[in-house]
Amino acid sequence: GFFYIGEPLWMANLPAEEMRRLYGGLLDAVARHPGSVIAYCSADAYREIGASLLEEKGLVLRRAVKVAQNGAFNKLRGVYNPLEFWQVPRISTPPTSESL
């Protein structure tokens, strides 16, 4: 599966622990699907999902780039948003006699 997270909770005024609980539940659900990818684009100065939570839930950072998520606003300020691709590791199974 492929999931995009663009920090939908920032305007909800939730405490950090509540956001961690909510995002943790989402990440637990995604982590049950080996090979799944999360594309996570955070704000330039703040992120709702810490890298430590993603790693704690078993995801691995595969790529990270800076993007102009807010277009002209980013260009005017000269500050760009992190876009990260996190993946649930695939389960490797040993070959069986039937697959050889």
PLY file of the C-alpha trace (Angstrom):
ply
format ascii 1.0
element vertex 100
property float x
property float y
property float z
element edge 99
property int vertex1
property int vertex2
end_header
0.00 0.00 0.00
0.95 3.62 -0.40
-0.03 6.33 2.09
0.47 10.10 1.96
0.57 12.07 5.21
0.56 15.85 5.01
0.07 16.70 8.68
-3.71 16.97 8.87
-3.82 17.45 12.65
-1.87 20.71 12.97
-4.99 22.88 13.13
-6.80 20.60 15.60
-4.83 22.01 18.55
-4.26 18.53 19.97
-1.63 17.92 22.65
1.56 16.25 21.44
0.75 13.03 23.32
-2.63 12.75 21.63
-1.07 13.28 18.20
1.54 10.64 19.03
-1.23 8.21 20.04
-3.27 8.87 16.88
-0.31 8.70 14.50
1.03 5.69 16.40
-2.23 3.84 15.74
-2.04 4.71 12.05
1.58 3.56 11.86
0.73 0.31 13.69
-1.92 -0.41 11.04
0.47 0.36 8.16
3.26 -1.71 9.75
1.11 -4.83 9.41
1.55 -4.63 5.62
5.13 -5.45 4.56
6.39 -3.35 1.67
3.94 -0.49 2.34
5.27 3.03 1.83
4.40 6.27 3.60
5.18 9.54 1.85
5.39 12.12 4.64
5.61 15.84 3.91
6.02 17.94 7.03
6.10 21.66 7.66
9.43 23.40 7.24
9.82 24.25 10.96
7.74 21.58 12.70
6.78 17.97 12.21
3.89 16.12 13.79
5.42 12.65 13.37
8.93 12.37 14.73
11.40 10.09 12.97
11.74 8.19 16.25
8.02 7.24 16.17
8.28 6.01 12.57
11.37 3.95 13.48
9.73 2.66 16.67
6.85 1.34 14.56
9.29 -0.52 12.30
9.44 1.79 9.28
12.71 2.54 7.50
13.58 5.86 5.84
14.25 5.16 2.15
14.49 8.68 0.65
14.33 12.30 1.78
14.22 15.47 -0.32
13.25 19.13 0.13
10.21 20.29 -1.85
8.25 23.51 -2.38
4.99 22.20 -0.92
3.65 25.75 -0.59
4.89 26.89 -4.00
5.68 30.58 -4.23
5.57 30.98 -0.45
8.47 28.53 -0.08
10.42 30.25 -2.85
9.94 33.71 -1.33
11.09 32.54 2.09
13.83 30.28 0.73
12.67 27.51 3.09
11.45 24.17 1.79
9.52 21.25 3.24
10.97 17.81 3.95
9.39 15.03 1.92
10.32 11.59 3.23
9.54 8.10 2.01
9.30 5.51 4.80
8.81 1.81 4.12
7.71 -1.21 6.10
10.43 -3.81 5.46
9.42 -6.67 3.23
9.36 -10.12 4.77
11.99 -12.29 3.16
11.11 -15.94 3.05
13.66 -18.65 2.42
13.26 -20.42 -0.91
11.31 -23.66 -0.84
11.98 -26.71 -2.96
8.92 -25.74 -5.04
10.29 -22.28 -5.82
13.70 -23.56 -6.94
0 1
1 2
2 3
3 4
4 5
5 6
6 7
7 8
8 9
9 10
10 11
11 12
12 13
13 14
14 15
15 16
16 17
17 18
18 19
19 20
20 21
21 22
22 23
23 24
24 25
25 26
26 27
27 28
28 29
29 30
30 31
31 32
32 33
33 34
34 35
35 36
36 37
37 38
38 39
39 40
40 41
41 42
42 43
43 44
44 45
45 46
46 47
47 48
48 49
49 50
50 51
51 52
52 53
53 54
54 55
55 56
56 57
57 58
58 59
59 60
60 61
61 62
62 63
63 64
64 65
65 66
66 67
67 68
68 69
69 70
70 71
71 72
72 73
73 74
74 75
75 76
76 77
77 78
78 79
79 80
80 81
81 82
82 83
83 84
84 85
85 86
86 87
87 88
88 89
89 90
90 91
91 92
92 93
93 94
94 95
95 96
96 97
97 98
98 99
